[in-house]
Amino acid sequence: MGATSGIGQTCAEMFARQGARVVLTGRRVAEGEAVARRIIDAGGDATFQMCDVSEPESVEQAVRVAVGRFGRLDILLNNAGGSANADGPVTTASLDEFWHKMRVDHFGTFLTLRFAIPEMVKSGGGSVINMVSVAGFGNLTGGRSAYASSKAAVMNLTRTTAHAFAKDRVRVNAIAPAGVGTERIKEMLLVRPEAKAAVAVQQLGLIETEDVAYAAIFLASDESRMITGHILPVDAGSFAD
């Protein structure tokens, strides 16, 4: 979910190179279809399905398309969402931005879990990877209260869902990146001093989308078969002190 650009796009392309059959979703049809074509041109198997993760019918249809195309669902990567300049401390953040974050990041993740997990249970298990952020730990947020609170909510949803479905061999984990060099983040660094300050504590520098994708591939693989309910930071040493 959320694979038309940035982290989601890189994850889709790298999963396909590992042999995964990929259903990309997102709201931007032209961009999503272009990513799917690139995967196919490189020898992979991919299809794009338009999906608004905040709408139950849209999410249910995306899951139905994935199962109909490939016969089963083994891996779910929830990547839809992101921060915006309308965010800020609770005293100044846009209320519309707060509810947008909760609807897309939190409720959207809730919906994808709701419809995807039953298909994984039918197949004997699977791996869910939710994309959160170090902002959800309560610091390095740059005052982004809407974004931070929505990601913290997804962290807790990850843990509770992992507990509920461990018996069904459905593993549920999350990745918490610090600042990643996507176009959106690069634009934010130009206009928000607090964003620059947050990235400055990353001792290994600005993270690349590939770094996050490698973590996702690990959590999707059998090498992580005994890991569930875990929040994996990919933070370039932000918390090393």
C-alpha atoms as a printed R data frame, in Angstrom:
    type eleno elety resid chain resno       x       y       z
1   ATOM     1    CA   MET     A     1   0.000   0.000   0.000
2   ATOM     2    CA   GLY     A     2   1.442   3.378  -1.013
3   ATOM     3    CA   ALA     A     3   3.941   2.366  -3.710
4   ATOM     4    CA   THR     A     4   3.831   5.143  -6.311
5   ATOM     5    CA   SER     A     5   6.970   6.952  -5.132
6   ATOM     6    CA   GLY     A     6   9.650   7.159  -2.446
7   ATOM     7    CA   ILE     A     7  10.054   4.308   0.033
8   ATOM     8    CA   GLY     A     8   7.061   2.382  -1.296
9   ATOM     9    CA   GLN     A     9   8.284   2.479  -4.885
10  ATOM    10    CA   THR     A    10  11.769   1.312  -3.919
11  ATOM    11    CA   CYS     A    11  10.335  -1.498  -1.785
12  ATOM    12    CA   ALA     A    12   8.117  -2.673  -4.653
13  ATOM    13    CA   GLU     A    13  11.029  -2.719  -7.096
14  ATOM    14    CA   MET     A    14  13.399  -4.473  -4.704
15  ATOM    15    CA   PHE     A    15  10.801  -7.055  -3.619
16  ATOM    16    CA   ALA     A    16  10.193  -7.833  -7.279
17  ATOM    17    CA   ARG     A    17  13.919  -8.327  -7.854
18  ATOM    18    CA   GLN     A    18  13.831 -10.857  -5.008
19  ATOM    19    CA   GLY     A    19  11.157 -12.798  -6.871
20  ATOM    20    CA   ALA     A    20   8.002 -11.466  -5.222
21  ATOM    21    CA   ARG     A    21   4.874 -11.007  -7.337
22  ATOM    22    CA   VAL     A    22   3.830  -7.483  -6.498
23  ATOM    23    CA   VAL     A    23   0.531  -5.614  -6.385
24  ATOM    24    CA   LEU     A    24   1.277  -1.904  -6.063
25  ATOM    25    CA   THR     A    25  -1.402   0.408  -4.740
26  ATOM    26    CA   GLY     A    26  -1.848   4.149  -4.449
27  ATOM    27    CA   ARG     A    27  -4.073   7.015  -5.520
28  ATOM    28    CA   ARG     A    28  -1.859   8.299  -8.349
29  ATOM    29    CA   VAL     A    29  -2.706   6.023 -11.236
30  ATOM    30    CA   ALA     A    30  -0.173   7.248 -13.815
31  ATOM    31    CA   GLU     A    31   2.732   7.018 -11.365
32  ATOM    32    CA   GLY     A    32   1.664   3.600 -10.093
33  ATOM    33    CA   GLU     A    33   1.257   2.147 -13.558
34  ATOM    34    CA   ALA     A    34   4.677   3.517 -14.517
35  ATOM    35    CA   VAL     A    35   6.312   1.755 -11.548
36  ATOM    36    CA   ALA     A    36   4.541  -1.502 -12.457
37  ATOM    37    CA   ARG     A    37   5.763  -1.200 -16.070
38  ATOM    38    CA   ARG     A    38   9.346  -0.691 -14.923
39  ATOM    39    CA   ILE     A    39   9.138  -3.828 -12.787
40  ATOM    40    CA   ILE     A    40   7.723  -5.830 -15.695
41  ATOM    41    CA   ASP     A    41  10.319  -4.464 -18.107
42  ATOM    42    CA   ALA     A    42  13.017  -5.610 -15.671
43  ATOM    43    CA   GLY     A    43  11.625  -9.158 -15.726
44  ATOM    44    CA   GLY     A    44   9.378  -8.958 -12.662
45  ATOM    45    CA   ASP     A    45   5.678  -9.610 -12.135
46  ATOM    46    CA   ALA     A    46   3.619  -6.613 -11.021
47  ATOM    47    CA   THR     A    47   0.256  -4.966 -11.379
48  ATOM    48    CA   PHE     A    48  -1.120  -1.646 -10.149
49  ATOM    49    CA   GLN     A    49  -4.424  -1.183  -8.348
50  ATOM    50    CA   MET     A    50  -5.735   2.254  -7.463
51  ATOM    51    CA   CYS     A    51  -6.516   2.373  -3.744
52  ATOM    52    CA   ASP     A    52  -7.466   4.983  -1.170
53  ATOM    53    CA   VAL     A    53  -6.497   3.382   2.140
54  ATOM    54    CA   SER     A    54  -8.946   5.586   4.036
55  ATOM    55    CA   GLU     A    55 -11.922   4.008   2.219
56  ATOM    56    CA   PRO     A    56 -12.934   0.481   3.308
57  ATOM    57    CA   GLU     A    57 -14.374  -0.515  -0.078
58  ATOM    58    CA   SER     A    58 -11.203   0.573  -1.852
59  ATOM    59    CA   VAL     A    59  -8.950  -1.417   0.470
60  ATOM    60    CA   GLU     A    60 -11.164  -4.487   0.290
61  ATOM    61    CA   GLN     A    61 -11.073  -4.321  -3.519
62  ATOM    62    CA   ALA     A    62  -7.265  -4.024  -3.574
63  ATOM    63    CA   VAL     A    63  -6.925  -7.152  -1.438
64  ATOM    64    CA   ARG     A    64  -9.450  -8.949  -3.654
65  ATOM    65    CA   VAL     A    65  -7.423  -8.021  -6.759
66  ATOM    66    CA   ALA     A    66  -4.179  -9.284  -5.196
67  ATOM    67    CA   VAL     A    67  -5.683 -12.633  -4.222
68  ATOM    68    CA   GLY     A    68  -7.491 -12.961  -7.542
69  ATOM    69    CA   ARG     A    69  -4.316 -12.255  -9.512
70  ATOM    70    CA   PHE     A    70  -1.867 -14.376  -7.543
71  ATOM    71    CA   GLY     A    71  -4.046 -16.828  -5.625
72  ATOM    72    CA   ARG     A    72  -2.869 -15.877  -2.129
73  ATOM    73    CA   LEU     A    73  -1.481 -13.041  -0.016
74  ATOM    74    CA   ASP     A    74   1.786 -13.615   1.852
75  ATOM    75    CA   ILE     A    75   3.249 -10.145   2.461
76  ATOM    76    CA   LEU     A    76   1.625  -6.791   3.206
77  ATOM    77    CA   LEU     A    77   3.660  -3.587   3.284
78  ATOM    78    CA   ASN     A    78   1.722  -0.615   4.647
79  ATOM    79    CA   ASN     A    79   3.482   2.524   3.461
80  ATOM    80    CA   ALA     A    80   0.715   5.040   2.719
81  ATOM    81    CA   GLY     A    81   0.984   8.368   4.540
82  ATOM    82    CA   GLY     A    82   3.564  11.013   5.336
83  ATOM    83    CA   SER     A    83   4.237  14.348   6.963
84  ATOM    84    CA   ALA     A    84   3.316  17.795   5.638
85  ATOM    85    CA   ASN     A    85   4.146  21.435   6.253
86  ATOM    86    CA   ALA     A    86   0.658  22.026   7.716
87  ATOM    87    CA   ASP     A    87   1.715  19.961  10.728
88  ATOM    88    CA   GLY     A    88   3.290  21.449  13.854
89  ATOM    89    CA   PRO     A    89   2.913  21.664  17.642
90  ATOM    90    CA   VAL     A    90  -0.569  21.026  19.038
91  ATOM    91    CA   THR     A    91  -1.118  24.770  19.453
92  ATOM    92    CA   THR     A    92  -0.630  25.574  15.764
93  ATOM    93    CA   ALA     A    93  -1.044  22.384  13.731
94  ATOM    94    CA   SER     A    94  -3.896  22.373  11.268
95  ATOM    95    CA   LEU     A    95  -6.879  20.397  12.552
96  ATOM    96    CA   ASP     A    96  -7.521  19.204   9.017
97  ATOM    97    CA   GLU     A    97  -3.955  17.900   8.894
98  ATOM    98    CA   PHE     A    98  -4.429  16.080  12.209
99  ATOM    99    CA   TRP     A    99  -7.520  14.247  11.001
100 ATOM   100    CA   HIS     A   100  -5.943  13.581   7.611
101 ATOM   101    CA   LYS     A   101  -2.982  11.906   9.333
102 ATOM   102    CA   MET     A   102  -5.226   9.830  11.553
103 ATOM   103    CA   ARG     A   103  -7.435   8.786   8.647
104 ATOM   104    CA   VAL     A   104  -4.625   7.845   6.255
105 ATOM   105    CA   ASP     A   105  -1.847   6.620   8.569
106 ATOM   106    CA   HIS     A   106  -3.795   5.064  11.442
107 ATOM   107    CA   PHE     A   107  -7.226   4.196  10.052
108 ATOM   108    CA   GLY     A   108  -5.691   3.251   6.695
109 ATOM   109    CA   THR     A   109  -3.368   0.777   8.383
110 ATOM   110    CA   PHE     A   110  -6.279  -0.538  10.445
111 ATOM   111    CA   LEU     A   111  -8.274  -1.172   7.271
112 ATOM   112    CA   THR     A   112  -5.498  -2.933   5.397
113 ATOM   113    CA   LEU     A   113  -4.917  -5.227   8.369
114 ATOM   114    CA   ARG     A   114  -8.634  -5.869   8.627
115 ATOM   115    CA   PHE     A   115  -8.955  -7.091   5.043
116 ATOM   116    CA   ALA     A   116  -5.515  -8.602   4.396
117 ATOM   117    CA   ILE     A   117  -4.949 -10.701   7.502
118 ATOM   118    CA   PRO     A   118  -7.872 -13.104   6.894
119 ATOM   119    CA   GLU     A   119  -6.316 -13.950   3.513
120 ATOM   120    CA   MET     A   120  -2.961 -14.602   5.180
121 ATOM   121    CA   VAL     A   121  -4.630 -16.858   7.734
122 ATOM   122    CA   LYS     A   122  -6.174 -18.869   4.877
123 ATOM   123    CA   SER     A   123  -2.691 -19.344   3.403
124 ATOM   124    CA   GLY     A   124  -1.202 -20.541   6.684
125 ATOM   125    CA   GLY     A   125   0.482 -17.295   7.703
126 ATOM   126    CA   GLY     A   126   2.242 -14.248   6.368
127 ATOM   127    CA   SER     A   127   4.227 -11.141   7.156
128 ATOM   128    CA   VAL     A   128   2.903  -7.617   7.674
129 ATOM   129    CA   ILE     A   129   5.291  -4.662   7.671
130 ATOM   130    CA   ASN     A   130   3.903  -1.308   8.788
131 ATOM   131    CA   MET     A   131   5.910   1.812   7.972
132 ATOM   132    CA   VAL     A   132   6.062   4.125  10.976
133 ATOM   133    CA   SER     A   133   8.717   6.666  11.998
134 ATOM   134    CA   VAL     A   134  11.140   7.516  14.777
135 ATOM   135    CA   ALA     A   135   8.743  10.419  15.369
136 ATOM   136    CA   GLY     A   136   6.402   7.867  16.938
137 ATOM   137    CA   PHE     A   137   8.876   7.295  19.767
138 ATOM   138    CA   GLY     A   138   8.129  10.816  20.978
139 ATOM   139    CA   ASN     A   139  11.204  12.795  19.943
140 ATOM   140    CA   LEU     A   140  12.964  13.947  16.769
141 ATOM   141    CA   THR     A   141   9.566  15.155  15.581
142 ATOM   142    CA   GLY     A   142  10.332  18.774  14.775
143 ATOM   143    CA   GLY     A   143   7.032  19.616  16.475
144 ATOM   144    CA   ARG     A   144   4.991  17.476  14.048
145 ATOM   145    CA   SER     A   145   2.331  16.478  16.564
146 ATOM   146    CA   ALA     A   146  -0.204  15.086  14.071
147 ATOM   147    CA   TYR     A   147   2.370  12.941  12.282
148 ATOM   148    CA   ALA     A   148   4.026  11.763  15.514
149 ATOM   149    CA   SER     A   149   0.762  10.780  17.177
150 ATOM   150    CA   SER     A   150  -0.512   8.910  14.122
151 ATOM   151    CA   LYS     A   151   2.730   6.914  13.866
152 ATOM   152    CA   ALA     A   152   2.659   6.134  17.601
153 ATOM   153    CA   ALA     A   153  -0.861   4.814  17.127
154 ATOM   154    CA   VAL     A   154   0.320   2.523  14.317
155 ATOM   155    CA   MET     A   155   3.153   1.267  16.528
156 ATOM   156    CA   ASN     A   156   0.658   0.149  19.155
157 ATOM   157    CA   LEU     A   157  -1.638  -1.289  16.491
158 ATOM   158    CA   THR     A   158   1.355  -3.293  15.241
159 ATOM   159    CA   ARG     A   159   1.981  -4.803  18.665
160 ATOM   160    CA   THR     A   160  -1.654  -5.612  19.462
161 ATOM   161    CA   THR     A   161  -2.208  -7.187  16.044
162 ATOM   162    CA   ALA     A   162   0.992  -9.226  16.348
163 ATOM   163    CA   HIS     A   163  -0.249 -10.617  19.651
164 ATOM   164    CA   ALA     A   164  -3.705 -11.402  18.284
165 ATOM   165    CA   PHE     A   165  -2.548 -13.323  15.198
166 ATOM   166    CA   ALA     A   166   0.671 -15.028  16.288
167 ATOM   167    CA   LYS     A   167  -1.334 -18.235  16.702
168 ATOM   168    CA   ASP     A   168  -2.149 -18.045  12.989
169 ATOM   169    CA   ARG     A   169   1.528 -17.583  12.015
170 ATOM   170    CA   VAL     A   170   0.860 -14.037  10.845
171 ATOM   171    CA   ARG     A   171   3.790 -11.881  11.888
172 ATOM   172    CA   VAL     A   172   3.264  -8.136  12.266
173 ATOM   173    CA   ASN     A   173   6.223  -5.775  12.570
174 ATOM   174    CA   ALA     A   174   7.008  -2.156  11.798
175 ATOM   175    CA   ILE     A   175   9.946  -0.163  10.472
176 ATOM   176    CA   ALA     A   176  10.682   3.244  12.017
177 ATOM   177    CA   PRO     A   177  12.925   5.271   9.707
178 ATOM   178    CA   ALA     A   178  14.484   8.586  10.598
179 ATOM   179    CA   GLY     A   179  14.989  11.140   7.816
180 ATOM   180    CA   VAL     A   180  14.955   9.462   4.392
181 ATOM   181    CA   GLY     A   181  16.116  11.254   1.252
182 ATOM   182    CA   THR     A   182  12.812  11.208  -0.615
183 ATOM   183    CA   GLU     A   183  11.778  14.189  -2.712
184 ATOM   184    CA   ARG     A   184   9.213  15.182  -0.070
185 ATOM   185    CA   ILE     A   185  11.802  15.204   2.700
186 ATOM   186    CA   LYS     A   186  14.310  17.099   0.570
187 ATOM   187    CA   GLU     A   187  11.685  19.775  -0.065
188 ATOM   188    CA   MET     A   188  10.871  19.926   3.653
189 ATOM   189    CA   LEU     A   189  14.543  20.404   4.518
190 ATOM   190    CA   LEU     A   190  14.550  23.549   2.397
191 ATOM   191    CA   VAL     A   191  11.725  25.260   4.292
192 ATOM   192    CA   ARG     A   192  11.648  23.834   7.844
193 ATOM   193    CA   PRO     A   193  14.620  24.507  10.145
194 ATOM   194    CA   GLU     A   194  13.387  21.921  12.652
195 ATOM   195    CA   ALA     A   195  13.562  19.265   9.916
196 ATOM   196    CA   LYS     A   196  17.217  20.117   9.361
197 ATOM   197    CA   ALA     A   197  17.840  19.813  13.100
198 ATOM   198    CA   ALA     A   198  16.189  16.374  13.185
199 ATOM   199    CA   VAL     A   199  18.338  15.093  10.318
200 ATOM   200    CA   ALA     A   200  21.485  16.591  11.860
201 ATOM   201    CA   VAL     A   201  21.434  13.990  14.674
202 ATOM   202    CA   GLN     A   202  21.586  11.146  12.152
203 ATOM   203    CA   GLN     A   203  25.194  10.161  12.679
204 ATOM   204    CA   LEU     A   204  25.385   8.123   9.465
205 ATOM   205    CA   GLY     A   205  23.715  10.826   7.387
206 ATOM   206    CA   LEU     A   206  20.541  10.979   5.345
207 ATOM   207    CA   ILE     A   207  18.988   7.534   4.859
208 ATOM   208    CA   GLU     A   208  18.331   6.205   1.349
209 ATOM   209    CA   THR     A   209  15.074   4.494   0.388
210 ATOM   210    CA   GLU     A   210  17.048   1.323  -0.350
211 ATOM   211    CA   ASP     A   211  18.147   1.142   3.299
212 ATOM   212    CA   VAL     A   212  14.519   0.959   4.386
213 ATOM   213    CA   ALA     A   213  13.667  -1.564   1.671
214 ATOM   214    CA   TYR     A   214  16.428  -3.929   2.837
215 ATOM   215    CA   ALA     A   215  14.863  -3.889   6.322
216 ATOM   216    CA   ALA     A   216  11.440  -4.627   4.824
217 ATOM   217    CA   ILE     A   217  12.826  -7.559   2.815
218 ATOM   218    CA   PHE     A   218  14.338  -8.992   5.993
219 ATOM   219    CA   LEU     A   219  11.060  -8.717   7.907
220 ATOM   220    CA   ALA     A   220   9.200 -10.346   5.024
221 ATOM   221    CA   SER     A   221  11.639 -13.242   4.779
222 ATOM   222    CA   ASP     A   222  11.940 -16.542   6.630
223 ATOM   223    CA   GLU     A   223  15.126 -15.215   8.233
224 ATOM   224    CA   SER     A   224  12.861 -13.172  10.539
225 ATOM   225    CA   ARG     A   225  10.386 -15.993  11.207
226 ATOM   226    CA   MET     A   226  10.724 -15.626  14.995
227 ATOM   227    CA   ILE     A   227  10.239 -11.858  15.016
228 ATOM   228    CA   THR     A   228   6.809 -10.330  15.550
229 ATOM   229    CA   GLY     A   229   5.479  -7.266  17.344
230 ATOM   230    CA   HIS     A   230   8.830  -5.523  16.816
231 ATOM   231    CA   ILE     A   231   9.478  -1.900  15.857
232 ATOM   232    CA   LEU     A   232  12.740  -1.829  13.884
233 ATOM   233    CA   PRO     A   233  14.463   1.570  13.790
234 ATOM   234    CA   VAL     A   234  16.366   2.456  10.627
235 ATOM   235    CA   ASP     A   235  17.660   5.679  12.122
236 ATOM   236    CA   ALA     A   236  21.266   6.203  10.965
237 ATOM   237    CA   GLY     A   237  22.432   6.328  14.573
238 ATOM   238    CA   SER     A   238  19.922   8.925  15.770
239 ATOM   239    CA   PHE     A   239  19.589   7.129  19.116
240 ATOM   240    CA   ALA     A   240  23.158   5.884  19.414
241 ATOM   241    CA   ASP     A   241  23.894   8.260  22.281
